[in-house]
């Protein structure tokens, strides 16, 4: 089918989801014609209806409108943000039946540029051993193009029973062709909070793998032990921390803040909530503090980084974060499908939406992980190219810069 025809079909079928969003029909809009917004929506539906009529009556063949509607609705939802999704009746049935808790390969994903994109990789996981990196694009999962899949379905397909194989097509930086990567799913266990002492134990380095209740409890315990250990400064490493809970994230920020706004949450129909630091929940509000972030820092970790930065409690070192921070709600559709919509977004104390802007460190330091040399596309002998091994990194530039910054701060 010619590209222009596909686009017309896509645009025409959007009218269906507009009606679902706005709840408008001819009689309703006529009764509420004094509303500019409703009148504008009605005019748009008239345009879409006219386009659809011409396609149905004048196109070279009788178009399969239902076949393109799914793609149209999915595209419309994803044009809002990466977390909003449309699920067909079949997909929604599978989504509701999914109980979670399955084995994984150790990657956190979102959608960027229409495809599934690796947000972060769990250290030591099958994905890590397969040399997947933050920013790699997953073009296909088991032969299914991720452009045609909602984020919810992508996450379901990545999971499976322990010991089963997952094959993905990965587009890596500086390579024009996707590379097939096979991994074995394993029961994922997030490592406990890592603790290291620097500068004669005066700097406490903390590295959580997630910001869920268990790991936040560990952070709390280690911070409370600081006076006994002689630590005077804190280095919080939030690189590749992309999972957890926003409520737990506010707790972490509160550990270092006695007053001030931590974050806010607001949506069109979600009343604004402001999360404020409470002195009774703070632990250490005076120790010099530096936070390290990278492009794999997402969601709860971004909330912590932004709160500490905007309140001038900490300096940030590293890369701009991924940009994740929305609250979703599921809406059932009459045909058995569903919409997963972002109904509210988290904002930083400075008023920026995490989902839209991420968090930018004051001291930008690029990751020094080499993406690898570009191999011959066919390996020179017609064989598939071998996986690009991660280069051995002898010096962590981001960590080094963060430590230098802390060393120069008076305790």
N, C-alpha and C positions, 0 to 999 in steps of 0.2 A: 504494500500500500504506500503511495507517495507520502512523503513527510508532511506536506501541507494538509493532506486529508486526515492524517492521524491527529494533527494539532487541532483541526476543526472538530473532530469527534471528541477530543479531550475537553475542549472548551465547552462544547454543547452539553456534555453530560454533567458538567459542574452544576447545572441548574438543580439537579436532584439534591445535592448536599446543601446548596444554598437554602432550599426550602426546609431542609432538616435543621439547619442552624437557626434560621430566622423565624421559622414557623409561620411563614407568610403564604397566603393564597389570594386569589383575586378579590374575593369578598372581604377578606380581612383588611387588605390594603386600601380598598375603596372606602371602608369605614374609618380608616385612620389616615386619610390622605393629607392631613395637616402635619404629619410627621415627615420631615425631610429625609430622615434615614430610611423609613419604611417606603417612602415614595421612590427613593433612589434604588432600593433593593427590588422593588416591583419593576422598575424600568429595566434593570439588568436582567431580571428573569424574562421579561418580554423579548429582550435581545437574544438571550440564549435560546428561548423557545423558537424564535424565528430562524436562527441558524440551524437548530435541530430539525425544523420542518424542511428546510432546503436540502439538508443532508439526506433525510429520509426519502424525499421525493425526487431529488435531482442528481444525487450522486450516481456514479457510473454503475455501481452494483448496490444491492440492498445491504446496507451496513449492519454489522452485528453490534448494535449499541450496547447490549449488556456486557459484551466482552471488553469494551473499552471503558465502561463506567468504573470498574474497579480501579483501573489505573488512574482515571481522572480524580476519583475521590481520594486515593492515596496521595496523589500529587498535590491536591488542594490542602490536605492536612499537613503534609510535610513542608508546604510553603509557609506555614505558620511558624513552626520550629521543629527541631529534630525529634522531640519527644511525643509530638502529636501523631496519632496513627489512625488509619481506617482499617477495620477488620471485616472481611467478608463473613457471611453466616458460617461457612465451614471453618474459617480461621478462628472466629470467636468461640465456636464450640470447642475447638482444641485448646484455645487460650483458657477457657473456664475450667476445662478438665485437667489442665496442667497443675500439678501440686508443688512444683519446684523441688529443691533439694537434690537435683540430679548432679551428675558429674560434669566437670567443665574442663576446658583446656587452659584457662588462666588468662583470658583477655576480657577487658571491659570495652564495650563498643557503643557508638552512637552513629548517627547518620550525618555525613557531610558530602557535599557535591553529589547528592543523590545516592551514594553508595554507603555501605557499612564501613565505618572507619574505626581503627583501633585507638581507643583513648589511652589505655595503659595496659601494661603486661605484668602479671604477677611474677615476682622473682622465683626462679626455680621451677616454674610451671612448664607443661609441655609446649606452650606457646613461646616461652622464653628460650627453651632448648631448641626450638625450631627457628630461632633468630627473628621472631616478630618484634616490631618496635612501635612505639607511639607514632601515630600518623600514617601507618601502613593502611592501604585501602583494601578491603575484602570485596573483590568483585563478585564472587560467587561462593555459595555454600552448598557443597554436594551437587553442583551443577545448576543450582537455582540462582539466577541473577539477583543480587541484593537490591538493584534498582526497583525490582518488582515486589519487594517484600517490605512490610512495615517493620519498624524497630522492634515491636513486640514479638513478631514472628521470627526475626533474626535472632533475638535472644533465646527463643525457644529452640531453634534449630541448632544453635551452638551447644546446647546442653544435651545430655543423653545418659545412658547407663554406663557405669564404670567399665572400662576395658573396651568400649566401642571406639571405632575409628571415625575421625572427622577429617574431611578433605575440603580445603578452601583454596580459592584462587586469589593470590595476593599480588597487588601492584605495589612495588617498592619504589622508593625514591631513586631517580636517575635510571630507571629501567622502563622500557616501553612496553614490554609484554608481561602479562600476569604470570606468576609462578605458582604451580600447584604445590601445596604443602599439606602433608598428612600428619595428624597428631592423634594420640590416644587419650580419650577422656579419663580423668581421674577425679576422685573425691577431693574437692579443693579445701585445703585448710590454710587459713590466713595466719602467717607467723605472728607471734607475740611482738609487742613493741620492743624494738631494738634499742639498747642503751649503751653508749660509749662515753668514756671520759677523755677530755682533751685538756692540754695545758695544765698538767699536774693536778688533774681532777677538778679544776676550777670551772670548766665548761661541761655542762651536761647535754649530751647529744641524744635526742629522741627521734626514732623513726618508726611511726605506726604503719601497718599495712592497710588499715581501714579505720574509719571513725565510727564504729558501732559501739554498743554499750560495753562490751568486754574490753576492747582496746582503749576506750576512753577511761575506764576504771583503772587500767594499767598506767595510763599517763598520769592520772590523779595521784596514784600511789607513789610513783617515782618523783613527782614534784613535791609531795609532802615529805619525802625522805631527803630532800636537798640539804637542809641545814645540817643534818647528821653526817652527810657525805662530804661536806665542805664545798659543794658547788656554789658558785656565785653568779654564773651566767647560763643561759639556755639557748640551744640551737635546735629548732624544731624543723625536721625534714619532712615536707609534705609532697615530695616528688612522687608521681605515679600513685597517689592516694585518690582513688576515684569512686570508692564505695563507702557506705556508712549511712548515717541518719542525721538529718538536719538538726533535730533536737539535741542529739549528742554533740554536734558541732558547736552549738551555742554554749554548751557546757565547757568545751575546751577553751573557747574564747574567753568565757567568764573566769576560767582559772587564772588568767593573766590580767583581767580588768575588774576594777571595783565599781566603776561607774561608766556611763556612756551607752550609746546604742550599739548593739551587736549586728543586727540586721532587721529587715522588715519584709513582710509578705503581703502582697496585694493583687487583686484581680478585678475584672469588670463586675463580678458578682460575689467576690470574696472581700469582705471588709478588711481594711488594713490592720495588720497585727505588727506591733513593734516589740522586738525582743531586746530587753535592756539588761545590762550587767547588774548583778546584785553583789554587794560587798560581802555578804555572808557566804557566798559560793566561790569567792576568789581564793587563790592559794598563794600566788607569788606575783605581785603587781609592780615590783620594783627592779627585779633582776634584769640586766641587759638581755634583750631577746632579738634573735634573728631567725627568720623563716625562709626556707628554701622551697621554691616552686618550679615546676616545669610544665610543658604542654600536656602532661598526663595528670596534672592536678585538677580535679573536677569535683563539682557538687559540694558536699559537706566540707571538704578541705579548702575549697575556694572561699566558703563563707568564713572560715576561721582566718584565712590569710587576709581577706578584705577587712574584717573587723579589727584585727590587730594593726593593719596598715593605716586605716582611716582614723583610728583613735590614737595614732602616733605612738603606739605601744611597742611596735616592732619594725625593723627594717626588713624588706623583702629582697632576696637575691635569687637570680635564675631567669626563667623564661615566663612569658605570658601564659596564664592558665587556659584550660580548654574552653570554658564557658558553658556551665551546666548549673541549673538551679530553678526548676519549675515544679509546681505541684499539679498532678494529673487527676482527672476524673473520667470515669467511663460512662458513656451514654448508650443505652440500648436503642437499636433502630428497629422499625416495624418488621423488616424482612429477616430479622435474626442476626444481623450484623451489629457492629458497634463502632463508636468513635471514642478514642482515647485522646482527650483534649487537655492541654495545659490551661488550667483555669486561674492560676496565680503564679507570680514570679517573685523570687527573692531579690531584694535590693541591698546594696552595701550601705553602711552608714552615710556615705556621701551621695547616695541616691542612684547609683548605677545598677542596672540589672545584670546579675551574674550571667544569666543565660545569653544575653546579647553582647556583653563587653568583656567578660572574664576579669582577671585581675593582673595588672602589669606591675612587676617589681620596680623599685626605684633603681636598683643596680641590675641591669640586664647582663646575664652571662649565658652564652649558648652552651648547650650540651656538647661534650667533646666525644660522643659516641659516633664512630665512623659508620656511615651507611654502607661502606664497602665499595670496591671498585666495580665498574660496569663490565660484566662478563660478556662474551659473545652470546647472542641471543639463542643460538642452537648449540653452544658448547664447541663449535668448530667441527663437529662430526655428526651433526644431526640429532644429538642427544639433548635432553632437557638440561638447562643450566643447573649447576649444583647450587644449593642454598648458600647465600652469602653469610659467612661467619662474622659474628660481631668481633670487632677489633679489641684486643686486650687494652684496656684503658689503665694506664699506670697512675695518672693523676686525675682526680675528680676536680675539675676547675671550679664548679659551682660550690662544692664543699670547701675548697681552699679559700675562695673569695669570702664565703660566709664566716669562716674561722678567722680570717684576717680582720674582718670587720669587727668581730666580737673581741678579739685581742686588744684592739685599740679603744675599747669602751671601758670606762671606769666602773668597777663593780660597786 
